[in-house]
C-alpha cells in the first residue's frame, strides 16, 4: 500500500514555523552568552581564580568549557529544522542550566556564583540582573521546547488521522458495489 503525504495545514504550519523562529532568537542569545563566557575566561579579574562551586574547577576553565558548550547549543538551536529535535535540544539545554542552578543553590556559595559575576562584569550589568536574565532564558528554553514538541506531535497526529481517513475513503470508493441482500419473501 502506498503512503500518500497529505498537504500540510497552512495555518498550523505557519504557526509552527513562526514559533520555531523563537528558537533561532534563543540560539543567538545562547551564542552571545557563550562568546561572553569565552571572553570572560580570557580576562584577569579576581573571580576567575576562584573555584566553581558546582564542578570544583577554576572559574576560568569552567567558563571556557561552558562557553564552547553554549556555542554548540546555539548552533543546534539555529540550524536544526526538525521541530521535535529542536524542542528536545532546547529542553536539554534548559534542563542542564536548571541542574547547575540547583547544584549552585544547594551548595550555596557565599560570594555568589563566580561565573555569573564574570558574566555580569562582561555585560556591564549587575549580578542580580544577570541572574534574572539567566532564569528568563532557561524558562524560555524549557517551556518553549516543551510547547514546540507538543505542537509538532499534535500536528503529526492530525496528519496521520487525515491520511488514514483519505486512504479509507479511497478504498471504499474503489470497492465494487456489494451485492444487495435478497428481499424478504412475502408469505402467500
ABEGO torsion letter per residue (X at the ends): XBBBBBBBBAAAAAAAAAAAAAAAAAAAAAAAAAAAAAAAAABABAAAABBBAAAGBBAAAAAAAAAAAAAAAAAAAAABABAAAAAAAAAAAAAAAAAAAAAAAAAGBAAEBAAAAAAAAAAGBBAAAAAAAAAAAAAAAAAAAAAAAAAAAAAAAAAAAAAAAAAAAAAAAABBBBBBBBBBBBBX
